[in-house]
Amino acid sequence: MKWITGAVASLLWSAGVAWAQETFLLGLTGGGVHLPVVTECEPQPQPSCPPTNVDWTGTMRIVTESGADGVYTGDRLLALDFTSNVVNFDLALIRASFEFFGPPGYSVTLAGNQVVSVDFAVHLTPPDLPAESVVTFSHLSGGFDVPLSHRLGPTFYRGTLAAIPEPATWTLLLAGATVLVAWRRSLPSSQIERRVPGVES
């Protein structure tokens, strides 16, 4: 009997730890401007190339040890994965950049169970990008510049983060709506229908 009690307690403790963790999904929308050099326009005879606009979109997944308000860094920040159409990196690379290059550090700030600030700098080198660049995020904005290199002109990227509702949130909302509909259908028709004075039903 004791081993059953211990197993149940262990499962409940594990469930409590998992429940304490919070996952946040943020979507990045933005773009950039590429300034091509003459060699990128060949064989066109023009002396210079016009700037071109480029997209920068992606998703950032953040996992913190809890959903309480505060600043999360170090061991309290469990994951930070960023994927986009231009660059990709994770928390391990952010920490490596901090350990090698020093400040600024890295942190995520929560308020009202929402991410209100993401602050870090991560150094990326080829082949991730044509040249060494530093991707920085402050509050809910980010950006980086790709310098001139290898016959390619520089590109300047800027973007903004916004919360993406998790599938669990949509599931909870749908479940709530289903319960309300079922409750309404369970009411007697006399409680649902409105009687108009002077009109016989």
Secondary structure, 3 states (H helix, E strand, C coil): CHHHHHHHHHHHHHHHHHHHCEEEEEEEEEEEEECCCHHHCCCCCCCCCCCEEEEEEEEEEEEECCCCCEEECHHHEEEEEEEECCCEECHHHHHHHHHHHCCCCCEEEEECCEEEEEEEEEEECCCCCCCCEEEEEECCEEEEEECCECCECCEEEEEEEEECCCHHHHHHHHHHHHHHHHHHHHCCHHHHCCCCCCCCC
